Amino acid sequence: SKQAQLMEVLKKEVRAMLIAAKAGLTPEQLEEQYMTMVCKPLPLRDLGFQSTLELVTQMPEVVQICSKSGTLILKAIADDSTKGIAKLVANQKVKTRKASKKIATKANATFPTKNFKNPQSFHTLNAGTPVLPATVKAELQDLLSSSPLLLADLGKAFLRRFGRVFQYKQYGFLSMFEVLRSMADSIVVEQTKAGYLLVLRKYLARTIEQKEVPQAAPAAEMPPLEPICETESFNQAAHPMDSEPVQTQAVDLGDHLKQVMHDETSECHLPLIPLQCQGFEQFPSTPEIPPDAVQDRRLCSLPPLKRRCLVGVIVEFVVSPSQFYIRICSTEASNQLRDLMFEMRHVYSHKVASDKYIMPESAVRPGQLCCVMVSKWWYRVIIHRVISDQEVEVFCADYGRLQIVQKSSLRFLKWHYLKLPAQAIPCSLAWVKPVKGTWSSAAILLFKHLCCFKELVGIVDEYVDGVLYLFLCDTSTKQDVYFHSVLRDMGYADVCEENIPSQEFEELNPSALYVQPSGRQGNAEVVEPDLHLQQESRDAGSETATLKLDGAEL
């Protein structure tokens, strides 16, 4: 019957989730994990159950129900096909991890060759530390951008600002101090009589600078305004709106006024008073497309990685082991993306700027590069298809996912934000193919669990039709775990020692459709209309375009 088939599939999925959780899960955590991985709730009603606890009691061969300090904990019962992975999970380290060194200095592995019979026996790689997603890092920095905060008040402040609890354990951290150590480059912890005080380094630097340099006039007395053009490079973090540097821009009002907004010889940045306050009409009666709005350009991809090199990666989005997207996990790349998101939020959240870059209906078309707000953050996206009068499907160039959004949340992308290449890299797991022709739901679920919220070591094999084929290795356990070997040992994949073109990417590869190979945009001079902002060349063959990775060529 359909119920029996559904129950068998559910048993495999529940066993895979519980095996991946060394300490087990509560019934509530199991519900959350299932929703996260399968994108739908547990099918309790379809199977005739009223609660998750009632469901797992009917899986005695899959779930062991334990009690710890009065809390029910669900643990997996491994079968013959899952004993291997259960043993690997049992060997995972539970003590506080030491700060990881750069992969370039810690990794010394022998790359597998085509005639190498045992791909799993690479030399050992040292363990890595957990990594916060870029959006979560940006949220913490945004929380501290206005003023320092006591550690004891962080949880309440995070919940009040973002509407959810900050659950650091789901990212692999054992304590809040581990989180703060991982962000030591941007957050300072000071001990005071009231407790530990969290201070943003940039806030601390601004405070010191304000003490040393007398201010001509308090910036708070000036009305908040839209910056005409952002800083020269978004590699520098965004400052609060009242101290945002503004490029030179002359406003021609005939005989009335010619205001220079920025003195190149001075460090004093003066915002422009709204013209309507002086009795002039500034805005036209009909909206016009801003001269610095991107209309017919595409983002460039990152330069290709060298074969046989090691690189730290985070898997951002998974469809299957043959179709997923990674992001390079180096300090430089992470800072660039974080600063870009900060600056975009800083600019587009201002009402004047937001209204100025609203996209007319004629501009909402497939292939259009723009940006969209999701959960208070702005992302660079390309319109994939128009679904209805209200909705479009977009491809997020920096995180690799397709998502349906409201048309009303779309905005033109400023030319300034073309500089950073698209950060998401389309990938397939090297040397594997599904046993039955297509990946099973259990195989996909296991692969997602292996990738979830971890910094992994990627070993580059080759590019096939623009898709990066690489090996993935989890170095956070006592014994390095190679994902292709786990899928093979679980009976989900065959190791074929060659790369078979991904059927999923052949059907749809948004990166190939909308992102141009590195260097092509650099072949022609890219100049921002009126503002003459030149686009940086990203020629993969030049030294300036060489990607600096926390990896080492073998």
ZAMARGU-4260 file (C-alpha; in steps of 0.2 Angstrom, whole numbers, plus 5000, padded with zeros to 4 digits):
<rodrens>
0) 5000/5000/5000 | 5005/5018/4998 | 5006/5020/5017 | 5018/5005/5019 | 5029/5012/5005
5) 5029/5030/5013 | 5033/5022/5030 | 5048/5013/5023 | 5055/5028/5015 | 5052/5038/5031
10) 5062/5025/5041 | 5077/5027/5030 | 5076/5046/5031 | 5074/5046/5050 | 5088/5034/5052
15) 5099/5045/5042 | 5095/5060/5052 | 5097/5052/5069 | 5114/5044/5064 | 5121/5061/5059
20) 5116/5067/5076 | 5129/5060/5088 | 5120/5065/5104 | 5103/5061/5097 | 5088/5073/5094
25) 5073/5077/5104 | 5056/5074/5095 | 5055/5093/5091 | 5073/5094/5084 | 5068/5079/5073
30) 5053/5089/5066 | 5064/5104/5063 | 5078/5093/5054 | 5065/5085/5043 | 5058/5101/5038
35) 5075/5108/5034 | 5081/5094/5024 | 5065/5088/5015 | 5056/5105/5015 | 5040/5098/5021
40) 5033/5092/5038 | 5034/5074/5044 | 5019/5065/5036 | 5010/5061/5053 | 4992/5063/5046
45) 4996/5053/5031 | 5002/5038/5041 | 4988/5041/5055 | 4999/5047/5069 | 4995/5062/5081
50) 5013/5066/5086 | 5031/5063/5082 | 5033/5052/5098 | 5019/5041/5092 | 5027/5039/5075
55) 5044/5034/5082 | 5037/5021/5094 | 5031/5012/5078 | 5049/5011/5072 | 5058/5000/5086
60) 5070/4994/5073 | 5075/5011/5068 | 5074/5023/5084 | 5079/5020/5102 | 5070/5031/5114
65) 5080/5037/5129 | 5078/5049/5143 | 5091/5061/5149 | 5088/5073/5163 | 5069/5071/5160
70) 5071/5075/5141 | 5066/5062/5128 | 5081/5059/5116 | 5079/5049/5100 | 5094/5039/5094
75) 5097/5029/5078 | 5098/5010/5078 | 5110/5006/5064 | 5107/4992/5052 | 5120/4982/5042
80) 5120/4996/5028 | 5123/5010/5041 | 5135/5003/5053 | 5150/5011/5044 | 5143/5029/5045
85) 5137/5026/5063 | 5155/5022/5068 | 5162/5037/5059 | 5149/5048/5068 | 5153/5040/5085
90) 5171/5045/5082 | 5167/5063/5080 | 5176/5075/5092 | 5165/5083/5105 | 5178/5094/5114
95) 5181/5112/5110 | 5190/5113/5094 | 5206/5122/5092 | 5207/5136/5080 | 5210/5129/5063
100) 5226/5134/5053 | 5225/5139/5035 | 5223/5125/5024 | 5238/5130/5014 | 5249/5126/5029
105) 5239/5112/5037 | 5235/5101/5021 | 5248/5089/5013 | 5238/5077/5004 | 5242/5065/4989
110) 5229/5068/4975 | 5221/5053/4968 | 5226/5048/4950 | 5215/5038/4938 | 5225/5022/4941
115) 5224/5025/4960 | 5214/5010/4966 | 5209/5017/4983 | 5203/5035/4983 | 5199/5035/5001
120) 5217/5032/5007 | 5223/5050/5004 | 5235/5057/5017 | 5226/5064/5032 | 5220/5082/5033
125) 5219/5091/5049 | 5202/5096/5056 | 5193/5112/5053 | 5182/5123/5064 | 5164/5127/5061
130) 5159/5142/5051 | 5145/5154/5052 | 5135/5157/5036 | 5139/5174/5029 | 5122/5181/5032
135) 5123/5176/5051 | 5139/5185/5052 | 5132/5200/5044 | 5117/5200/5056 | 5128/5199/5072
140) 5139/5214/5065 | 5123/5223/5061 | 5117/5221/5078 | 5133/5228/5086 | 5135/5242/5073
145) 5125/5255/5082 | 5132/5252/5100 | 5141/5238/5110 | 5131/5225/5119 | 5133/5214/5134
150) 5135/5196/5130 | 5121/5192/5143 | 5109/5203/5132 | 5114/5196/5115 | 5101/5183/5114
155) 5087/5194/5118 | 5093/5208/5106 | 5095/5195/5092 | 5078/5189/5095 | 5070/5206/5095
160) 5080/5212/5080 | 5078/5197/5068 | 5063/5188/5075 | 5071/5171/5079 | 5083/5164/5092
165) 5101/5163/5089 | 5105/5144/5089 | 5124/5143/5087 | 5124/5124/5090 | 5115/5121/5074
170) 5131/5128/5065 | 5142/5116/5074 | 5148/5127/5089 | 5149/5121/5106 | 5147/5138/5115
175) 5145/5156/5112 | 5163/5159/5115 | 5167/5148/5101 | 5157/5159/5090 | 5165/5175/5096
180) 5182/5167/5093 | 5178/5163/5075 | 5173/5181/5073 | 5188/5188/5082 | 5193/5198/5066
185) 5177/5209/5068 | 5171/5208/5086 | 5181/5212/5102 | 5176/5205/5119 | 5180/5216/5133
190) 5178/5212/5152 | 5168/5225/5162 | 5160/5225/5179 | 5143/5222/5171 | 5150/5207/5162
195) 5158/5203/5145 | 5155/5217/5132 | 5154/5214/5114 | 5161/5228/5103 | 5163/5229/5084
200) 5181/5233/5079 | 5175/5246/5067 | 5165/5254/5080 | 5180/5254/5092 | 5191/5262/5078
205) 5178/5275/5075 | 5177/5279/5093 | 5196/5281/5094 | 5196/5292/5078 | 5183/5303/5085
210) 5193/5306/5101 | 5208/5311/5091 | 5200/5321/5077 | 5189/5335/5082 | 5172/5336/5072
215) 5167/5352/5063 | 5149/5349/5066 | 5139/5334/5073 | 5133/5323/5059 | 5117/5319/5068
220) 5111/5336/5065 | 5110/5333/5046 | 5095/5324/5039 | 5098/5306/5033 | 5101/5306/5014
225) 5104/5294/5000 | 5122/5293/4995 | 5125/5298/4977 | 5139/5284/4975 | 5146/5272/4987
230) 5164/5270/4992 | 5177/5266/4978 | 5177/5248/4984 | 5166/5237/4994 | 5181/5228/5001
235) 5179/5241/5015 | 5165/5238/5027 | 5150/5250/5026 | 5149/5264/5038 | 5133/5271/5046
240) 5124/5282/5034 | 5129/5298/5043 | 5147/5295/5039 | 5146/5287/5022 | 5159/5294/5010
245) 5151/5302/4995 | 5159/5304/4978 | 5161/5321/4969 | 5145/5326/4961 | 5140/5343/4955
250) 5121/5347/4955 | 5117/5360/4942 | 5103/5372/4947 | 5106/5386/4934 | 5109/5402/4944
255) 5103/5395/4960 | 5116/5383/4966 | 5131/5372/4962 | 5136/5362/4977 | 5151/5351/4978
260) 5148/5337/4989 | 5165/5330/4992 | 5182/5340/4994 | 5195/5328/4987 | 5209/5337/4998
265) 5199/5335/5014 | 5193/5320/5025 | 5177/5329/5029 | 5162/5322/5021 | 5147/5333/5020
270) 5130/5326/5016 | 5119/5337/5004 | 5104/5346/5012 | 5088/5341/5002 | 5084/5354/4989
275) 5066/5354/4993 | 5071/5362/5010 | 5078/5377/5000 | 5062/5379/4990 | 5068/5370/4974
280) 5059/5355/4966 | 5071/5340/4964 | 5061/5325/4958 | 5054/5324/4940 | 5035/5320/4939
285) 5039/5303/4930 | 5051/5290/4936 | 5067/5288/4925 | 5079/5274/4925 | 5095/5280/4935
290) 5111/5281/4924 | 5120/5269/4935 | 5107/5256/4935 | 5113/5239/4927 | 5103/5235/4911
295) 5112/5224/4899 | 5127/5217/4909 | 5131/5201/4917 | 5141/5196/4932 | 5158/5187/4929
300) 5162/5170/4937 | 5177/5167/4948 | 5193/5162/4939 | 5195/5143/4937 | 5203/5134/4951
305) 5219/5124/4948 | 5218/5105/4946 | 5224/5095/4961 | 5223/5110/4973 | 5215/5110/4990
310) 5203/5124/4995 | 5191/5127/5009 | 5173/5127/5004 | 5156/5129/5011 | 5142/5120/5002
315) 5128/5133/5000 | 5114/5124/4991 | 5111/5105/4987 | 5100/5097/4974 | 5110/5081/4973
320) 5128/5075/4974 | 5128/5078/4955 | 5121/5096/4957 | 5126/5108/4971 | 5134/5125/4973
325) 5149/5129/4984 | 5157/5146/4990 | 5175/5148/4993 | 5179/5149/5011 | 5194/5161/5012
330) 5195/5176/5023 | 5197/5188/5007 | 5181/5180/4998 | 5171/5180/5014 | 5175/5198/5018
335) 5171/5204/5001 | 5154/5196/5000 | 5150/5201/5018 | 5155/5219/5014 | 5145/5219/4998
340) 5129/5213/5008 | 5132/5226/5021 | 5134/5240/5008 | 5119/5235/4998 | 5108/5234/5014
345) 5115/5251/5019 | 5110/5259/5002 | 5094/5250/4997 | 5086/5251/5014 | 5086/5270/5012
350) 5069/5275/5005 | 5075/5288/4993 | 5087/5275/4985 | 5075/5261/4986 | 5062/5271/4977
355) 5074/5277/4964 | 5079/5260/4959 | 5062/5252/4957 | 5061/5242/4941 | 5047/5246/4929
360) 5037/5232/4921 | 5047/5232/4905 | 5063/5229/4914 | 5056/5213/4923 | 5062/5200/4910
365) 5072/5184/4910 | 5091/5187/4911 | 5089/5204/4919 | 5103/5206/4933 | 5096/5215/4948
370) 5094/5213/4967 | 5081/5208/4979 | 5077/5209/4997 | 5075/5193/5007 | 5073/5194/5026
375) 5080/5211/5027 | 5096/5207/5016 | 5099/5212/4998 | 5105/5199/4986 | 5112/5200/4968
380) 5100/5189/4957 | 5096/5186/4939 | 5077/5184/4934 | 5075/5166/4928 | 5057/5167/4923
385) 5041/5177/4926 | 5028/5167/4935 | 5014/5179/4937 | 5009/5197/4938 | 5016/5197/4956
390) 5030/5184/4956 | 5046/5180/4948 | 5059/5166/4950 | 5076/5172/4952 | 5094/5164/4953
395) 5105/5170/4967 | 5122/5172/4959 | 5131/5171/4976 | 5123/5157/4984 | 5117/5146/4969
400) 5099/5144/4973 | 5083/5147/4963 | 5069/5156/4973 | 5052/5164/4970 | 5051/5182/4975
405) 5039/5196/4974 | 5041/5208/4959 | 5039/5223/4971 | 5055/5218/4980 | 5066/5219/4965
410) 5077/5234/4962 | 5090/5239/4948 | 5107/5234/4953 | 5120/5248/4954 | 5135/5247/4942
415) 5146/5248/4958 | 5140/5230/4963 | 5146/5222/4947 | 5164/5221/4952 | 5163/5206/4964
420) 5162/5190/4953 | 5147/5178/4956 | 5153/5168/4972 | 5143/5152/4969 | 5152/5139/4959
425) 5142/5125/4951 | 5149/5108/4956 | 5147/5089/4955 | 5155/5076/4967 | 5170/5068/4957
430) 5171/5050/4952 | 5153/5045/4958 | 5137/5040/4949 | 5121/5034/4957 | 5118/5015/4958
435) 5101/5016/4950 | 5103/5029/4937 | 5096/5043/4948 | 5100/5048/4966 | 5088/5042/4979
440) 5080/5053/4992 | 5090/5044/5005 | 5106/5047/4996 | 5102/5066/4994 | 5097/5067/5012
445) 5113/5059/5018 | 5124/5071/5006 | 5115/5086/5014 | 5119/5080/5031 | 5137/5078/5027
450) 5138/5095/5020 | 5127/5105/5032 | 5135/5120/5041 | 5153/5115/5039 | 5169/5121/5032
455) 5175/5107/5021 | 5191/5103/5011 | 5188/5102/4992 | 5200/5093/4981 | 5199/5100/4963
460) 5198/5087/4949 | 5193/5095/4933 | 5180/5106/4925 | 5167/5098/4913 | 5156/5110/4903
465) 5158/5123/4916 | 5154/5112/4931 | 5168/5110/4944 | 5171/5091/4949 | 5179/5090/4965
470) 5181/5078/4980 | 5174/5084/4997 | 5182/5079/5013 | 5176/5082/5031 | 5191/5085/5042
475) 5182/5088/5058 | 5182/5070/5064 | 5196/5059/5070 | 5197/5051/5054 | 5195/5061/5038
480) 5178/5057/5029 | 5177/5057/5010 | 5160/5059/5004 | 5161/5049/4988 | 5167/5034/4999
485) 5153/5036/5012 | 5140/5036/4997 | 5148/5020/4990 | 5149/5012/5007 | 5131/5015/5010
490) 5126/5008/4994 | 5120/5024/4986 | 5134/5026/4973 | 5147/5018/4962 | 5165/5025/4962
495) 5169/5025/4943 | 5186/5034/4943 | 5179/5046/4929 | 5168/5061/4929 | 5151/5058/4920
500) 5143/5074/4915 | 5129/5079/4927 | 5112/5075/4920 | 5104/5088/4932 | 5116/5102/4926
505) 5113/5097/4908 | 5094/5100/4910 | 5097/5117/4919 | 5112/5126/4924 | 5108/5144/4928
510) 5126/5149/4930 | 5130/5144/4912 | 5115/5154/4907 | 5117/5170/4916 | 5135/5171/4922
515) 5149/5174/4910 | 5166/5166/4911 | 5180/5175/4921 | 5189/5188/4910 | 5176/5191/4897
520) 5169/5207/4905 | 5187/5213/4906 | 5190/5212/4887 | 5180/5228/4885 | 5181/5244/4896
525) 5166/5245/4908 | 5161/5262/4912 | 5147/5268/4923 | 5136/5280/4913 | 5139/5298/4919
530) 5149/5293/4934 | 5164/5285/4924 | 5166/5271/4936 | 5177/5258/4928 | 5174/5240/4930
535) 5189/5230/4937 | 5196/5217/4925 | 5193/5199/4930 | 5205/5191/4917 | 5208/5174/4924
540) 5225/5174/4915 | 5232/5189/4924 | 5240/5190/4940 | 5228/5202/4948 | 5213/5190/4945
545) 5222/5175/4953 | 5210/5169/4967 | 5219/5169/4984 | 5213/5153/4992 | 5216/5145/5009
550) 5223/5131/4999 | 5239/5124/4992 | 5243/5116/4975 | 5249/5099/4977
</rodrens>
